[in-house]
Amino acid sequence: MIKDKNAIFYIQLNISAADFHHYYAQNINSVITTSHTGETIRFPANVLQPFVSHSGVYGKFKITIDSNAKFKSIERIS
């Protein structure tokens, strides 16, 4: 049996709409943040598009990273 080697991280994002649009305009490709356990997490900025509202990107998210340290998925949990 092959063991699942995905890593799961929980993060809190508080990005205002102005900041998000600034990053988008500057063509910034990655978001770097800290998980709830203090680990630095880097993931593609474009995966946040479904979560952007008029006020920005806010909430707690679950991020899954595969065994090769590549982004796999993101889900808003609150």
SERO-4910 file (N, C-alpha, C, O; in steps of 0.05 Angstrom, whole numbers):
BEGIN
 pado doro    nc1    nc2    nc3   cac1   cac2   cac3    cc1    cc2    cc3    oc1    oc2    oc3
  Met    A     17    -24      0      0      0      0     18     25      0     37     26     15
  Ile    A     11     44    -17     26     69    -18     15     89      2     -9     93      2
  Lys    A     32    100     17     23    120     38     21    147     25     38    156     10
  Asp    A     -1    162     32     -5    189     23     15    207     36     17    208     61
  Lys    A     31    221     20     52    238     31     45    268     28     63    285     29
  Asn    A     20    274     25     12    302     23     15    315     51     11    302     71
  Ala    A     22    340     51     24    356     75      1    376     75     -5    388     55
  Ile    A    -12    379     98    -34    397    100    -26    420    120    -16    415    141
  Phe    A    -32    444    111    -26    468    127    -51    485    130    -68    486    111
  Tyr    A    -54    498    152    -76    517    156    -65    545    159    -46    550    174
  Ile    A    -77    563    144    -67    591    144    -90    610    147   -113    603    142
  Gln    A    -84    634    156   -103    656    158    -94    677    139    -71    686    140
  Leu    A   -112    686    121   -105    707    102   -123    731    107   -147    729    111
  Asn    A   -110    755    106   -123    781    109   -111    799     89    -94    816     95
  Ile    A   -120    797     64   -109    813     42   -131    832     32   -151    822     22
  Ser    A   -127    858     35   -147    877     26   -149    876     -4   -131    866    -18
  Ala    A   -172    885    -15   -176    886    -44   -154    903    -57   -144    896    -78
  Ala    A   -147    926    -45   -127    943    -56   -100    929    -57    -86    931    -77
  Asp    A    -93    915    -36    -67    900    -36    -68    878    -57    -48    874    -71
  Phe    A    -90    863    -58    -91    842    -78    -89    852   -106    -74    841   -123
  His    A   -102    874   -112   -100    886   -139    -72    897   -144    -63    895   -167
  His    A    -59    908   -124    -32    917   -127    -13    893   -134      3    895   -153
  Tyr    A    -16    871   -120      0    847   -126     -5    837   -154     13    830   -169
  Tyr    A    -31    837   -162    -39    828   -188    -27    846   -210    -16    836   -230
  Ala    A    -28    872   -205    -17    891   -225     14    889   -227     25    894   -248
  Gln    A     26    882   -205     56    879   -205     64    851   -216     88    845   -217
  Asn    A     44    835   -223     49    808   -234     64    790   -214     82    775   -221
  Ile    A     56    792   -189     68    775   -168     56    748   -170     31    745   -170
  Asn    A     72    727   -172     63    700   -177     59    683   -152     45    663   -154
  Ser    A     70    691   -130     69    674   -106     60    689    -81     64    713    -79
  Val    A     47    675    -64     39    685    -37     57    670    -17     60    645    -19
  Ile    A     69    684      1     85    672     22     72    680     48     68    703     54
  Thr    A     65    660     64     52    665     90     62    644    110     79    627    104
  Thr    A     52    646    134     60    628    156     36    612    164     14    622    168
  Ser    A     41    586    167     19    568    176     14    571    206     28    585    220
  His    A     -7    558    215    -15    559    243      7    547    261      7    552    285
  Thr    A     25    531    250     46    519    265     73    533    262     93    524    272
  Gly    A     72    556    248     96    572    245    113    566    221    135    578    218
  Glu    A    105    548    203    120    541    180    114    561    157     91    570    154
  Thr    A    134    568    142    131    586    119    120    570     95    130    549     88
  Ile    A     98    580     84     84    567     62     85    586     38     79    610     40
  Arg    A     92    575     15     92    591    -10     74    576    -30     77    552    -34
  Phe    A     56    591    -43     38    578    -62     31    598    -84     34    622    -81
  Pro    A     21    588   -107     14    606   -130     -8    626   -123    -29    617   -112
  Ala    A     -4    651   -128    -24    672   -122    -50    668   -137    -71    675   -127
  Asn    A    -48    657   -161    -72    655   -178    -93    636   -166   -116    637   -174
  Val    A    -85    618   -147   -105    600   -135   -124    614   -117   -144    603   -108
  Leu    A   -118    639   -110   -136    655    -93   -159    668   -108   -178    678    -96
  Gln    A   -158    669   -135   -178    682   -151   -207    675   -143   -223    693   -140
  Pro    A   -214    649   -138   -241    643   -131   -250    654   -104   -274    655    -98
  Phe    A   -231    663    -87   -237    672    -60   -236    702    -58   -241    713    -36
  Val    A   -231    716    -79   -229    746    -79   -257    758    -79   -273    751    -96
  Ser    A   -262    775    -60   -288    790    -59   -282    819    -62   -259    827    -66
  His    A   -302    836    -61   -298    865    -64   -280    875    -41   -267    896    -44
  Ser    A   -281    862    -18   -264    871      4   -236    858      5   -219    868     20
  Gly    A   -232    838    -11   -206    825    -12   -207    795     -7   -227    782    -15
  Val    A   -187    784      5   -186    755     11   -182    753     41   -161    760     52
  Tyr    A   -202    742     54   -202    739     83   -212    711     91   -229    701     78
  Gly    A   -200    700    111   -210    675    122   -188    656    128   -164    661    125
  Lys    A   -196    633    138   -178    611    144   -180    591    121   -201    585    110
  Phe    A   -156    581    113   -154    563     90   -138    538     97   -120    539    113
  Lys    A   -145    517     83   -130    492     85   -115    488     59   -128    488     37
  Ile    A    -89    486     60    -73    482     36    -60    455     37    -49    446     57
  Thr    A    -62    441     14    -49    415     12    -26    417     -8    -28    428    -30
  Ile    A     -3    406      1     22    406    -14     29    377    -19     27    361      0
  Asp    A     37    370    -43     44    342    -49     72    335    -38     86    351    -27
  Ser    A     80    310    -42    105    300    -32    129    313    -45    152    311    -35
  Asn    A    125    327    -67    147    341    -81    147    371    -74    159    387    -88
  Ala    A    132    378    -53    130    406    -44    116    424    -64    122    448    -66
  Lys    A     99    412    -80     83    428   -100     55    431    -90     43    413    -78
  Phe    A     44    455    -96     16    461    -88     -3    441   -101      0    433   -124
  Lys    A    -22    432    -85    -42    412    -95    -70    424    -94    -85    422   -113
  Ser    A    -77    436    -71   -105    447    -69   -106    468    -46    -90    469    -28
  Ile    A   -128    484    -48   -134    503    -27   -164    502    -22   -180    500    -41
  Glu    A   -172    505      3   -200    504     10   -205    524     33   -190    524     52
  Arg    A   -226    541     30   -232    559     52   -247    543     73   -266    528     66
  Ile    A   -239    545     98   -252    530    119   -268    548    138   -284    539    154
  Ser    A   -263    574    136   -280    593    152   -275    621    143   -286    640    153
***
